[in-house]
Amino acid sequence: MTKIIIIPGSTRNGSVNVQLGEAIRLKLQEMGAEAVLISLADYPMPIFNADDEAQNGVPKEAKDLADLVAGCEGVVLINPEYNGSLTPLLKNTLDWFSRDVGVKVYQDRVFALAACSPGALGGIRGLSHVRDILVSVVADTITPQLAVGDAGGAFAEDGSLKNERAVGMLETMCETLIKKTQHLAD
């Protein structure tokens, strides 16, 4: 069974991007994958600084999260758009993943991107910045992505997405991610 980890770049109470992570988790499980939604609050890491790394090494939390990711075939990164880009929390996580954390986080797994925003664009501007980072670290990233606008009205009571277009994007992203991870395992 394909194992996929979902990492929202927000730890805020009531975050619509954490809600989106739950909707993605449910859809992936419905499609036959084992999906785990985590919180970066459980892996507090200092802001990346090469001098601190040289003096103190890679934080245990970065290694622990990297080990968790290494046990998965797929990763969904959810980026709450901050000023048209990615959150400092997600950027810091990606930076630590590029260090010597004991495993190669960006190789041998497939990445997918998602966002949710109150605006009509659904956070899509920030996803291009996340994609640029993943390209620079040579991560295998699927093309279909999920950008959900009108965050306040995006979710049904059961946590699923209400908008048909968003549901279609979710299904395409999840289906592509599962197929690509299965192909990687072959």
DRENMI-248177 format. One record per residue: residue number from 1; x, y, z of N, C-alpha, C, O, CB in turn; residue in three letters. Coordinates in nm, 3 decimals, padded with zeros to 5 digits. Glycine has a CB too. Example, Ala and Ser with C-alpha at 12.3 -4.5 7.8 and 13.67 -1.06 7.14 Angstrom:
<nodes>
NODE    nr     neast    nnorth       nup    caeast   canorth      caup     ceast    cnorth       cup     oeast    onorth       oup    cbeast   cbnorth      cbup   rest
NODE     1    01.319   -00.569    00.780    01.230   -00.450    00.780    01.320   -00.330    00.780    01.424   -00.332    00.846    01.131   -00.447    00.905    Ala
NODE     2    01.285   -00.225    00.708    01.367   -00.106    00.714    01.290    00.003    00.787    01.341    00.114    00.804    01.408   -00.060    00.572    Ser
</nodes>
This chain:
<nodes>
NODE    nr     neast    nnorth       nup    caeast   canorth      caup     ceast    cnorth       cup     oeast    onorth       oup    cbeast   cbnorth      cbup   rest
NODE     1    00.084   -00.118    00.000    00.000    00.000    00.000    00.089    00.125    00.000    00.186    00.134    00.076   -00.096    00.000    00.123    Met
NODE     2    00.056    00.219   -00.084    00.129    00.344   -00.094    00.107    00.425    00.033   -00.006    00.444    00.078    00.085    00.424   -00.218    Thr
NODE     3    00.217    00.474    00.090    00.209    00.557    00.210    00.244    00.701    00.172    00.347    00.727    00.110    00.305    00.505    00.322    Lys
NODE     4    00.156    00.794    00.210    00.173    00.935    00.175    00.160    01.019    00.300    00.067    01.003    00.378    00.069    00.979    00.069    Ile
NODE     5    00.254    01.109    00.317    00.251    01.203    00.430    00.204    01.339    00.380    00.243    01.384    00.272    00.392    01.214    00.498    Ile
NODE     6    00.121    01.402    00.459    00.066    01.533    00.425    00.119    01.634    00.526    00.102    01.617    00.646   -00.092    01.530    00.424    Ile
NODE     7    00.185    01.739    00.474    00.252    01.836    00.561    00.196    01.976    00.534    00.236    02.041    00.437    00.405    01.834    00.539    Ile
NODE     8    00.105    02.025    00.619    00.060    02.163    00.605    00.167    02.260    00.657    00.231    02.233    00.758   -00.073    02.186    00.680    Pro
NODE     9    00.184    02.369    00.586    00.282    02.471    00.626    00.223    02.572    00.722    00.268    02.686    00.726    00.336    02.542    00.506    Gly
NODE    10    00.125    02.532    00.800    00.062    02.617    00.901    00.036    02.534    01.026    00.002    02.416    01.018   -00.069    02.681    00.848    Ser
NODE    11    00.051    02.598    01.141    00.018    02.533    01.267   -00.089    02.613    01.341   -00.118    02.585    01.458    00.144    02.517    01.355    Thr
NODE    12   -00.147    02.710    01.275   -00.246    02.798    01.336   -00.375    02.721    01.367   -00.420    02.640    01.286   -00.276    02.918    01.244    Arg
NODE    13   -00.432    02.748    01.483   -00.561    02.689    01.518   -00.665    02.732    01.416   -00.673    02.850    01.383   -00.606    02.731    01.661    Asn
NODE    14   -00.742    02.639    01.366   -00.847    02.669    01.270   -00.796    02.694    01.129   -00.871    02.745    01.045   -00.923    02.786    01.316    Gly
NODE    15   -00.673    02.660    01.100   -00.615    02.683    00.967   -00.693    02.610    00.859   -00.720    02.490    00.869   -00.468    02.639    00.964    Ser
NODE    16   -00.731    02.685    00.754   -00.800    02.621    00.642   -00.706    02.528    00.567   -00.752    02.435    00.500   -00.858    02.727    00.546    Val
NODE    17   -00.577    02.550    00.576   -00.482    02.462    00.510   -00.467    02.329    00.584   -00.439    02.226    00.522   -00.346    02.530    00.498    Asn
NODE    18   -00.485    02.330    00.714   -00.490    02.204    00.789   -00.621    02.132    00.754   -00.622    02.010    00.739   -00.480    02.230    00.944    Val
NODE    19   -00.731    02.207    00.741   -00.858    02.148    00.695   -00.839    02.084    00.558   -00.889    01.974    00.532   -00.970    02.255    00.690    Gln
NODE    20   -00.769    02.154    00.471   -00.742    02.100    00.338   -00.661    01.970    00.349   -00.686    01.875    00.275   -00.667    02.203    00.250    Leu
NODE    21   -00.566    01.968    00.440   -00.488    01.846    00.462   -00.575    01.728    00.500   -00.552    01.616    00.456   -00.384    01.869    00.570    Gly
NODE    22   -00.675    01.754    00.583   -00.768    01.647    00.622   -00.851    01.602    00.503   -00.875    01.482    00.487   -00.859    01.694    00.736    Glu
NODE    23   -00.897    01.695    00.419   -00.973    01.658    00.299   -00.887    01.574    00.205   -00.935    01.477    00.145   -01.025    01.785    00.226    Ala
NODE    24   -00.761    01.610    00.191   -00.668    01.534    00.107   -00.646    01.395    00.166   -00.646    01.295    00.094   -00.533    01.608    00.093    Ile
NODE    25   -00.628    01.389    00.298   -00.607    01.260    00.364   -00.726    01.167    00.339   -00.708    01.050    00.305   -00.587    01.280    00.516    Arg
NODE    26   -00.846    01.220    00.355   -00.966    01.138    00.332   -00.974    01.089    00.188   -01.008    00.973    00.164   -01.092    01.219    00.367    Leu
NODE    27   -00.944    01.176    00.093   -00.951    01.138   -00.049   -00.846    01.032   -00.082   -00.875    00.935   -00.151   -00.932    01.261   -00.141    Lys
NODE    28   -00.724    01.050   -00.032   -00.618    00.951   -00.057   -00.656    00.815    00.001   -00.634    00.712   -00.063   -00.484    00.999    00.003    Leu
NODE    29   -00.712    00.814    00.121   -00.753    00.688    00.182   -00.867    00.624    00.102   -00.871    00.502    00.084   -00.796    00.710    00.328    Gln
NODE    30   -00.959    00.706    00.055   -01.069    00.657   -00.027   -01.014    00.591   -00.155   -01.074    00.496   -00.207   -01.165    00.772   -00.064    Glu
NODE    31   -00.901    00.642   -00.204   -00.840    00.589   -00.326   -00.742    00.474   -00.298   -00.676    00.425   -00.389   -00.767    00.700   -00.399    Met
NODE    32   -00.733    00.431   -00.172   -00.655    00.313   -00.140   -00.514    00.338   -00.088   -00.439    00.242   -00.070   -00.645    00.230   -00.259    Gly
NODE    33   -00.478    00.460   -00.062   -00.345    00.490   -00.006   -00.354    00.499    00.146   -00.460    00.527    00.202   -00.288    00.622   -00.066    Ala
NODE    34   -00.241    00.476    00.210   -00.231    00.505    00.353   -00.182    00.649    00.363   -00.072    00.680    00.318   -00.133    00.404    00.428    Glu
NODE    35   -00.262    00.736    00.422   -00.230    00.878    00.428   -00.223    00.924    00.572   -00.311    00.893    00.653   -00.333    00.961    00.349    Ala
NODE    36   -00.118    01.000    00.603   -00.095    01.050    00.738   -00.081    01.202    00.732    00.002    01.254    00.659    00.031    00.984    00.802    Val
NODE    37   -00.163    01.270    00.811   -00.156    01.416    00.822   -00.078    01.449    00.948   -00.114    01.406    01.057   -00.299    01.482    00.824    Leu
NODE    38    00.029    01.527    00.932    00.110    01.564    01.049    00.101    01.714    01.073    00.050    01.789    00.990    00.258    01.521    01.029    Ile
NODE    39    00.151    01.755    01.189    00.160    01.897    01.222    00.307    01.932    01.244    00.377    01.863    01.317    00.075    01.931    01.347    Ser
NODE    40    00.351    02.039    01.180    00.489    02.084    01.202    00.510    02.135    01.344    00.624    02.152    01.386    00.526    02.193    01.102    Leu
NODE    41    00.402    02.160    01.418    00.415    02.198    01.559    00.479    02.085    01.640    00.540    02.109    01.744    00.276    02.234    01.618    Ala
NODE    42    00.465    01.962    01.592    00.525    01.847    01.660    00.674    01.832    01.629    00.741    01.746    01.686    00.451    01.719    01.621    Asp
NODE    43    00.726    01.915    01.539    00.866    01.910    01.497    00.925    02.051    01.497    00.965    02.101    01.392    00.879    01.846    01.355    Tyr
NODE    44    00.931    02.115    01.614    00.982    02.253    01.618    01.131    02.258    01.586    01.212    02.191    01.651    00.955    02.317    01.756    Pro
NODE    45    01.166    02.338    01.486    01.305    02.349    01.442    01.347    02.495    01.445    01.267    02.583    01.413    01.325    02.289    01.300    Met
NODE    46    01.471    02.522    01.484    01.518    02.660    01.477    01.526    02.705    01.331    01.533    02.623    01.240    01.656    02.675    01.546    Pro
NODE    47    01.524    02.835    01.310    01.541    02.888    01.175    01.678    02.845    01.126    01.778    02.859    01.197    01.526    03.044    01.172    Ile
NODE    48    01.682    02.793    01.003    01.808    02.741    00.951    01.915    02.850    00.948    01.892    02.961    00.900    01.788    02.684    00.811    Phe
NODE    49    02.031    02.815    01.002    02.147    02.902    01.002    02.270    02.811    00.999    02.289    02.728    01.088    02.149    02.999    01.129    Asn
NODE    50    02.353    02.826    00.897    02.468    02.736    00.879    02.565    02.743    00.997    02.627    02.643    01.030    02.542    02.771    00.750    Ala
NODE    51    02.579    02.860    01.060    02.667    02.870    01.177    02.613    02.788    01.293    02.688    02.717    01.361    02.684    03.017    01.219    Asp
NODE    52    02.481    02.797    01.316    02.420    02.716    01.422    02.431    02.567    01.391    02.455    02.485    01.480    02.273    02.754    01.441    Asp
NODE    53    02.413    02.533    01.264    02.425    02.392    01.225    02.567    02.342    01.250    02.585    02.231    01.299    02.388    02.374    01.076    Glu
NODE    54    02.667    02.422    01.216    02.807    02.382    01.237    02.837    02.364    01.386    02.913    02.276    01.424    02.903    02.487    01.176    Ala
NODE    55    02.776    02.448    01.468    02.802    02.442    01.612    02.720    02.335    01.682    02.770    02.265    01.770    02.774    02.576    01.675    Gln
NODE    56    02.592    02.320    01.642    02.500    02.232    01.715    02.455    02.110    01.636    02.392    02.020    01.693    02.381    02.309    01.756    Asn
NODE    57    02.486    02.105    01.508    02.439    01.995    01.425    02.295    02.014    01.381    02.232    02.115    01.413    02.453    01.863    01.498    Gly
NODE    58    02.245    01.919    01.309    02.106    01.921    01.262    02.015    01.889    01.380    02.042    01.794    01.453    02.083    01.819    01.144    Val
NODE    59    01.908    01.967    01.400    01.818    01.939    01.513    01.755    01.801    01.504    01.725    01.751    01.396    01.709    02.045    01.520    Pro
NODE    60    01.735    01.742    01.620    01.673    01.610    01.627    01.537    01.610    01.558    01.501    01.513    01.491    01.657    01.567    01.773    Lys
NODE    61    01.460    01.718    01.574    01.327    01.726    01.514    01.334    01.719    01.361    01.247    01.660    01.298    01.257    01.855    01.558    Glu
NODE    62    01.436    01.780    01.303    01.453    01.774    01.157    01.484    01.632    01.114    01.431    01.584    01.013    01.567    01.870    01.111    Ala
NODE    63    01.569    01.564    01.189    01.602    01.425    01.158    01.480    01.334    01.175    01.455    01.247    01.092    01.717    01.375    01.248    Lys
NODE    64    01.404    01.356    01.283    01.285    01.274    01.308    01.182    01.290    01.196    01.126    01.191    01.148    01.221    01.312    01.443    Asp
NODE    65    01.158    01.415    01.155    01.062    01.438    01.047    01.114    01.383    00.915    01.037    01.327    00.836    01.032    01.588    01.033    Leu
NODE    66    01.242    01.399    00.890    01.301    01.344    00.767    01.288    01.193    00.764    01.260    01.136    00.658    01.449    01.385    00.756    Ala
NODE    67    01.307    01.127    00.876    01.290    00.981    00.884    01.145    00.942    00.854    01.120    00.843    00.785    01.331    00.929    01.023    Asp
NODE    68    01.051    01.020    00.906    00.910    00.993    00.881    00.879    01.006    00.731    00.810    00.921    00.674    00.821    01.089    00.962    Leu
NODE    69    00.930    01.113    00.669    00.909    01.133    00.526    00.976    01.022    00.445    00.920    00.975    00.346    00.964    01.270    00.483    Val
NODE    70    01.094    00.981    00.488    01.168    00.875    00.416    01.092    00.742    00.416    01.116    00.658    00.330    01.306    00.856    00.478    Ala
NODE    71    01.002    00.724    00.512    00.922    00.603    00.518    00.799    00.608    00.428    00.716    00.517    00.431    00.880    00.577    00.658    Gly
NODE    72    00.787    00.713    00.350    00.670    00.732    00.262    00.713    00.736    00.116    00.826    00.773    00.083    00.594    00.862    00.299    Cys
NODE    73    00.620    00.696    00.030    00.647    00.706   -00.114    00.603    00.841   -00.170    00.652    00.883   -00.275    00.576    00.593   -00.189    Glu
NODE    74    00.511    00.908   -00.100    00.459    01.035   -00.148    00.451    01.138   -00.038    00.438    01.105    00.080    00.324    01.016   -00.210    Gly
NODE    75    00.459    01.265   -00.078    00.451    01.378    00.015    00.360    01.483   -00.047    00.377    01.521   -00.163    00.593    01.438    00.046    Val
NODE    76    00.263    01.531    00.030    00.181    01.644   -00.011    00.222    01.763    00.077    00.207    01.759    00.199    00.026    01.613    00.001    Val
NODE    77    00.273    01.867    00.013    00.308    01.990    00.083    00.194    02.089    00.063    00.155    02.118   -00.050    00.444    02.048    00.033    Leu
NODE    78    00.141    02.140    00.173    00.032    02.236    00.166    00.087    02.372    00.209    00.137    02.388    00.320   -00.090    02.193    00.256    Ile
NODE    79    00.078    02.469    00.118    00.135    02.600    00.144    00.028    02.706    00.163   -00.040    02.743    00.066    00.228    02.639    00.032    Asn
NODE    80    00.011    02.757    00.285   -00.074    02.874    00.303    00.001    02.994    00.246    00.110    03.026    00.293   -00.112    02.896    00.456    Pro
NODE    81   -00.055    03.058    00.148    00.016    03.167    00.080    00.037    03.286    00.174   -00.060    03.342    00.227   -00.061    03.211   -00.046    Glu
NODE    82    00.162    03.325    00.193    00.198    03.444    00.271    00.260    03.544    00.177    00.365    03.518    00.120    00.295    03.409    00.389    Tyr
NODE    83    00.197    03.658    00.160    00.250    03.765    00.075    00.289    03.713   -00.063    00.393    03.752   -00.117    00.370    03.830    00.141    Asn
NODE    84    00.206    03.627   -00.120    00.230    03.575   -00.253    00.338    03.469   -00.261    00.382    03.436   -00.370    00.265    03.685   -00.344    Gly
NODE    85    00.381    03.416   -00.149    00.489    03.317   -00.149    00.459    03.207   -00.047    00.343    03.181   -00.016    00.625    03.385   -00.117    Ser
NODE    86    00.564    03.143    00.003    00.543    03.036    00.098    00.563    03.082    00.241    00.625    03.186    00.266    00.634    02.920    00.069    Leu
NODE    87    00.511    03.005    00.334    00.522    03.041    00.475    00.665    03.021    00.523    00.735    02.932    00.474    00.423    02.959    00.560    Thr
NODE    88    00.709    03.102    00.619    00.842    03.081    00.678    00.855    02.940    00.738    00.963    02.880    00.732    00.869    03.187    00.785    Pro
NODE    89    00.747    02.889    00.795    00.750    02.756    00.856    00.780    02.649    00.751    00.864    02.562    00.774    00.616    02.726    00.925    Leu
NODE    90    00.712    02.654    00.639    00.737    02.554    00.534    00.875    02.573    00.472    00.945    02.475    00.448    00.629    02.563    00.425    Leu
NODE    91    00.914    02.696    00.447    01.048    02.723    00.391    01.156    02.669    00.481    01.251    02.606    00.434    01.069    02.875    00.369    Lys
NODE    92    01.145    02.691    00.611    01.244    02.643    00.706    01.251    02.489    00.705    01.359    02.431    00.711    01.212    02.694    00.848    Asn
NODE    93    01.134    02.426    00.697    01.131    02.279    00.692    01.202    02.228    00.567    01.283    02.136    00.574    00.985    02.229    00.694    Thr
NODE    94    01.171    02.289    00.453    01.236    02.249    00.328    01.387    02.273    00.333    01.464    02.193    00.280    01.175    02.325    00.210    Leu
NODE    95    01.429    02.382    00.396    01.572    02.410    00.410    01.641    02.303    00.495    01.747    02.255    00.458    01.594    02.548    00.472    Asp
NODE    96    01.582    02.267    00.608    01.642    02.163    00.691    01.646    02.029    00.618    01.742    01.952    00.634    01.566    02.149    00.823    Trp
NODE    97    01.543    01.999    00.537    01.542    01.875    00.461    01.659    01.868    00.363    01.701    01.758    00.324    01.410    01.861    00.386    Phe
NODE    98    01.712    01.981    00.322    01.822    01.981    00.225    01.958    01.960    00.292    02.060    01.950    00.223    01.823    02.112    00.149    Ser
NODE    99    01.960    01.952    00.423    02.085    01.932    00.496    02.110    01.783    00.518    02.032    01.700    00.472    02.081    02.007    00.633    Arg
NODE   100    02.218    01.749    00.586    02.252    01.610    00.613    02.168    01.560    00.732    02.214    01.557    00.846    02.405    01.594    00.643    Asp
NODE   101    02.043    01.521    00.701    01.950    01.475    00.805    01.951    01.323    00.819    01.868    01.267    00.891    01.809    01.524    00.775    Val
NODE   102    02.043    01.256    00.751    02.056    01.112    00.762    01.987    01.035    00.651    02.017    00.917    00.630    02.002    01.067    00.893    Gly
NODE   103    01.896    01.099    00.579    01.826    01.038    00.466    01.815    01.141    00.355    01.829    01.261    00.379    01.685    00.986    00.508    Val
NODE   104    01.791    01.093    00.234    01.771    01.184    00.121    01.621    01.209    00.107    01.550    01.130    00.045    01.831    01.126   -00.012    Lys
NODE   105    01.575    01.318    00.165    01.432    01.347    00.170    01.375    01.368    00.030    01.263    01.324    00.002    01.406    01.471    00.255    Val
NODE   106    01.449    01.433   -00.056    01.395    01.473   -00.186    01.408    01.366   -00.295    01.353    01.384   -00.403    01.464    01.597   -00.232    Tyr
NODE   107    01.477    01.259   -00.268    01.490    01.153   -00.367    01.402    01.034   -00.327    01.367    01.016   -00.211    01.638    01.110   -00.380    Gln
NODE   108    01.368    00.953   -00.428    01.295    00.827   -00.409    01.154    00.844   -00.353    01.100    00.752   -00.291    01.373    00.740   -00.317    Asp
NODE   109    01.094    00.962   -00.375    00.953    00.983   -00.340    00.897    01.091   -00.430    00.971    01.164   -00.496    00.937    01.021   -00.190    Arg
NODE   110    00.767    01.100   -00.432    00.699    01.192   -00.522    00.628    01.299   -00.439    00.566    01.269   -00.337    00.599    01.117   -00.615    Val
NODE   111    00.637    01.423   -00.485    00.578    01.536   -00.415    00.458    01.591   -00.491    00.456    01.593   -00.614    00.683    01.647   -00.394    Phe
NODE   112    00.358    01.636   -00.416    00.242    01.705   -00.470    00.224    01.835   -00.391    00.268    01.845   -00.276    00.112    01.615   -00.463    Ala
NODE   113    00.160    01.934   -00.454    00.145    02.065   -00.392   -00.002    02.105   -00.384   -00.081    02.078   -00.475    00.223    02.172   -00.470    Leu
NODE   114   -00.037    02.168   -00.272   -00.174    02.214   -00.253   -00.174    02.342   -00.170   -00.078    02.372   -00.099   -00.260    02.106   -00.184    Ala
NODE   115   -00.283    02.418   -00.182   -00.301    02.541   -00.105   -00.449    02.574   -00.094   -00.530    02.530   -00.175   -00.224    02.659   -00.169    Ala
NODE   116   -00.481    02.653    00.008   -00.617    02.701    00.027   -00.607    02.845    00.075   -00.524    02.877    00.160   -00.697    02.611    00.128    Cys
NODE   117   -00.692    02.932    00.021   -00.684    03.074    00.053   -00.823    03.136    00.043   -00.908    03.088   -00.031   -00.586    03.146   -00.041    Ser
NODE   118   -00.846    03.244    00.119   -00.974    03.314    00.106   -00.991    03.379   -00.031   -01.104    03.401   -00.075   -00.986    03.419    00.214    Pro
NODE   119   -00.882    03.410   -00.099   -00.888    03.476   -00.229   -00.929    03.381   -00.341   -00.931    03.259   -00.323   -00.754    03.537   -00.262    Gly
NODE   120   -00.961    03.438   -00.453   -01.008    03.361   -00.568   -00.901    03.270   -00.627   -00.933    03.166   -00.685   -01.059    03.454   -00.676    Ala
NODE   121   -00.773    03.307   -00.613   -00.666    03.227   -00.672   -00.629    03.104   -00.589   -00.557    03.016   -00.636   -00.543    03.313   -00.691    Leu
NODE   122   -00.677    03.098   -00.467   -00.657    02.978   -00.385   -00.515    02.951   -00.344   -00.482    02.837   -00.310   -00.707    02.862   -00.457    Gly
NODE   123   -00.428    03.052   -00.345   -00.289    03.032   -00.301   -00.197    02.985   -00.410   -00.084    02.944   -00.382   -00.286    02.934   -00.190    Gly
NODE   124   -00.240    02.990   -00.533   -00.160    02.935   -00.644   -00.028    03.008   -00.664    00.070    02.948   -00.708   -00.241    02.941   -00.773    Ile
NODE   125   -00.023    03.138   -00.632    00.104    03.213   -00.650    00.213    03.156   -00.560    00.328    03.146   -00.603    00.083    03.364   -00.620    Arg
NODE   126    00.179    03.120   -00.439    00.277    03.063   -00.348    00.323    02.925   -00.390    00.437    02.886   -00.363    00.220    03.057   -00.210    Gly
NODE   127    00.235    02.849   -00.455    00.272    02.714   -00.498    00.384    02.717   -00.601    00.468    02.627   -00.605    00.151    02.640   -00.556    Leu
NODE   128    00.387    02.820   -00.685    00.496    02.828   -00.784    00.630    02.845   -00.714    00.732    02.797   -00.764    00.472    02.944   -00.883    Ser
NODE   129    00.633    02.913   -00.600    00.758    02.930   -00.525    00.803    02.799   -00.461    00.922    02.767   -00.459    00.742    03.039   -00.418    His
NODE   130    00.706    02.724   -00.409    00.739    02.593   -00.352    00.792    02.502   -00.463    00.891    02.431   -00.444    00.614    02.529   -00.283    Val
NODE   131    00.725    02.504   -00.579    00.769    02.422   -00.692    00.911    02.460   -00.733    00.991    02.371   -00.764    00.673    02.439   -00.811    Arg
NODE   132    00.945    02.589   -00.735    01.081    02.632   -00.769    01.184    02.572   -00.675    01.291    02.528   -00.718    01.091    02.784   -00.766    Asp
NODE   133    01.153    02.569   -00.547    01.245    02.509   -00.448    01.261    02.360   -00.476    01.373    02.309   -00.476    01.193    02.531   -00.303    Ile
NODE   134    01.151    02.291   -00.500    01.158    02.146   -00.526    01.235    02.115   -00.653    01.307    02.015   -00.658    01.017    02.088   -00.535    Leu
NODE   135    01.222    02.199   -00.754    01.301    02.181   -00.877    01.450    02.195   -00.845    01.532    02.118   -00.895    01.258    02.284   -00.987    Val
NODE   136    01.484    02.293   -00.763    01.627    02.317   -00.734    01.690    02.204   -00.653    01.812    02.185   -00.658    01.643    02.448   -00.659    Ser
NODE   137    01.610    02.129   -00.577    01.664    02.016   -00.501    01.637    01.883   -00.573    01.657    01.776   -00.516    01.604    02.012   -00.359    Val
NODE   138    01.592    01.891   -00.698    01.569    01.776   -00.786    01.467    01.678   -00.727    01.486    01.556   -00.733    01.701    01.704   -00.813    Val
NODE   139    01.361    01.732   -00.670    01.253    01.649   -00.619    01.155    01.618   -00.731    01.124    01.705   -00.812    01.181    01.718   -00.500    Ala
NODE   140    01.108    01.496   -00.736    01.010    01.453   -00.836    00.873    01.509   -00.793    00.815    01.463   -00.695    01.005    01.295   -00.850    Asp
NODE   141    00.824    01.608   -00.866    00.701    01.678   -00.829    00.601    01.664   -00.943    00.631    01.694   -01.058    00.730    01.828   -00.798    Thr
NODE   142    00.480    01.620   -00.908    00.378    01.602   -01.011    00.325    01.738   -01.057    00.330    01.836   -00.984    00.263    01.514   -00.959    Ile
NODE   143    00.275    01.741   -01.179    00.221    01.865   -01.236    00.085    01.902   -01.177    00.068    02.017   -01.137    00.209    01.851   -01.386    Thr
NODE   144   -00.012    01.810   -01.169   -00.140    01.851   -01.112   -00.123    01.900   -00.968   -00.057    01.836   -00.886   -00.241    01.734   -01.117    Pro
NODE   145   -00.185    02.013   -00.939   -00.180    02.066   -00.804   -00.320    02.111   -00.766   -00.410    02.115   -00.850   -00.078    02.183   -00.793    Gln
NODE   146   -00.337    02.145   -00.640   -00.468    02.182   -00.588   -00.460    02.321   -00.528   -00.383    02.344   -00.435   -00.518    02.080   -00.484    Leu
NODE   147   -00.540    02.414   -00.579   -00.550    02.549   -00.525   -00.697    02.578   -00.501   -00.775    02.589   -00.596   -00.486    02.656   -00.621    Ala
NODE   148   -00.736    02.591   -00.374   -00.875    02.607   -00.336   -00.900    02.750   -00.289   -00.846    02.792   -00.187   -00.914    02.505   -00.227    Val
NODE   149   -00.981    02.823   -00.364   -01.017    02.959   -00.326   -01.141    02.962   -00.238   -01.201    02.857   -00.211   -01.040    03.044   -00.450    Gly
NODE   150   -01.179    03.081   -00.195   -01.297    03.099   -00.110   -01.293    03.005    00.010   -01.387    02.930    00.035   -01.426    03.077   -00.190    Asp
NODE   151   -01.182    03.011    00.082   -01.157    02.916    00.191   -01.269    02.911    00.295   -01.298    02.804    00.349   -01.030    02.951    00.259    Ala
NODE   152   -01.331    03.024    00.321   -01.436    03.026    00.423   -01.556    02.941    00.388   -01.625    02.892    00.477   -01.480    03.166    00.445    Gly
NODE   153   -01.583    02.923    00.259   -01.696    02.843    00.217   -01.657    02.718    00.141   -01.740    02.657    00.074   -01.786    02.924    00.133    Gly
NODE   154   -01.531    02.678    00.151   -01.479    02.568    00.070   -01.515    02.429    00.121   -01.518    02.333    00.043   -01.332    02.579    00.061    Ala
NODE   155   -01.543    02.418    00.251   -01.556    02.285    00.309   -01.699    02.255    00.354   -01.769    02.341    00.408   -01.463    02.271    00.427    Phe
NODE   156   -01.741    02.130    00.329   -01.870    02.081    00.377   -01.855    02.043    00.525   -01.744    02.041    00.578   -01.920    01.959    00.292    Ala
NODE   157   -01.965    02.014    00.590   -01.961    01.977    00.732   -01.876    01.854    00.759   -01.816    01.843    00.866   -02.101    01.953    00.782    Glu
NODE   158   -01.870    01.762    00.663   -01.792    01.640    00.683   -01.643    01.660    00.653   -01.565    01.565    00.660   -01.847    01.528    00.594    Asp
NODE   159   -01.603    01.783    00.619   -01.462    01.812    00.592   -01.422    01.801    00.447   -01.310    01.835    00.411   -01.378    01.722    00.671    Gly
NODE   160   -01.512    01.753    00.363   -01.483    01.740    00.220   -01.495    01.877    00.152   -01.551    01.971    00.209   -01.577    01.637    00.153    Ser
NODE   161   -01.443    01.886    00.031   -01.454    02.008   -00.047   -01.592    02.016   -00.110   -01.647    01.913   -00.151   -01.345    02.016   -00.155    Leu
NODE   162   -01.649    02.137   -00.119   -01.782    02.155   -00.176   -01.780    02.190   -00.324   -01.865    02.143   -00.399   -01.855    02.264   -00.101    Lys
NODE   163   -01.685    02.268   -00.367   -01.680    02.318   -00.504   -01.641    02.205   -00.600   -01.541    02.137   -00.579   -01.580    02.434   -00.516    Asn
NODE   164   -01.721    02.186   -00.706   -01.697    02.076   -00.800   -01.560    02.087   -00.868   -01.492    01.987   -00.887   -01.806    02.073   -00.906    Glu
NODE   165   -01.522    02.208   -00.904   -01.391    02.228   -00.967   -01.278    02.187   -00.872   -01.184    02.120   -00.913   -01.374    02.375   -01.011    Arg
NODE   166   -01.289    02.228   -00.744   -01.188    02.192   -00.645   -01.185    02.041   -00.622   -01.078    01.982   -00.607   -01.215    02.265   -00.512    Ala
NODE   167   -01.302    01.979   -00.619   -01.310    01.833   -00.603   -01.240    01.764   -00.720   -01.166    01.668   -00.700   -01.458    01.787   -00.592    Val
NODE   168   -01.263    01.813   -00.840   -01.196    01.755   -00.958   -01.045    01.770   -00.951   -00.971    01.677   -00.984   -01.248    01.821   -01.085    Gly
NODE   169   -00.998    01.888   -00.907   -00.853    01.910   -00.893   -00.795    01.817   -00.786   -00.687    01.761   -00.804   -00.823    02.057   -00.856    Met
NODE   170   -00.869    01.801   -00.675   -00.826    01.712   -00.567   -00.813    01.568   -00.618   -00.713    01.502   -00.593   -00.924    01.718   -00.449    Leu
NODE   171   -00.914    01.522   -00.688   -00.913    01.384   -00.739   -00.800    01.363   -00.839   -00.732    01.260   -00.835   -01.047    01.351   -00.804    Glu
NODE   172   -00.779    01.459   -00.927   -00.671    01.447   -01.026   -00.535    01.444   -00.958   -00.450    01.362   -00.992   -00.677    01.562   -01.126    Thr
NODE   173   -00.515    01.536   -00.861   -00.387    01.539   -00.790   -00.362    01.408   -00.715   -00.254    01.350   -00.725   -00.383    01.657   -00.692    Met
NODE   174   -00.461    01.361   -00.641   -00.444    01.239   -00.562   -00.423    01.117   -00.651   -00.337    01.034   -00.623   -00.566    01.217   -00.473    Cys
NODE   175   -00.501    01.106   -00.758   -00.486    00.994   -00.851   -00.347    00.993   -00.915   -00.283    00.889   -00.924   -00.595    01.001   -00.959    Glu
NODE   176   -00.302    01.110   -00.959   -00.170    01.121   -01.021   -00.060    01.086   -00.921    00.035    01.016   -00.955   -00.148    01.263   -01.077    Thr
NODE   177   -00.073    01.135   -00.799    00.027    01.107   -00.696    00.035    00.958   -00.667    00.145    00.902   -00.659   -00.004    01.184   -00.567    Leu
NODE   178   -00.078    00.893   -00.650   -00.079    00.749   -00.621   -00.018    00.671   -00.738    00.066    00.584   -00.717   -00.224    00.700   -00.594    Ile
NODE   179   -00.060    00.702   -00.861   -00.006    00.631   -00.977    00.145    00.650   -00.987    00.219    00.554   -01.013   -00.073    00.679   -01.106    Lys
NODE   180    00.191    00.771   -00.967    00.335    00.799   -00.979    00.414    00.729   -00.869    00.524    00.680   -00.895    00.361    00.951   -00.974    Lys
NODE   181    00.360    00.724   -00.747    00.431    00.654   -00.639    00.435    00.504   -00.665    00.534    00.438   -00.634    00.364    00.682   -00.503    Thr
NODE   182    00.328    00.450   -00.721    00.326    00.307   -00.753    00.425    00.276   -00.865    00.492    00.173   -00.863    00.183    00.262   -00.793    Gln
NODE   183    00.432    00.365   -00.961    00.529    00.349   -01.071    00.671    00.355   -01.017    00.759    00.282   -01.063    00.508    00.458   -01.181    His
NODE   184    00.695    00.443   -00.921    00.828    00.456   -00.860    00.867    00.326   -00.789    00.984    00.288   -00.789    00.830    00.574   -00.761    Leu
NODE   185    00.769    00.259   -00.727    00.797    00.135   -00.655    00.825    00.017   -00.747    00.889   -00.080   -00.706    00.681    00.101   -00.564    Ala
NODE   186    00.778    00.024   -00.872    00.798   -00.088   -00.968    00.941   -00.100   -01.013    00.973   -00.188   -01.093    00.710   -00.070   -01.088    Asp
</nodes>
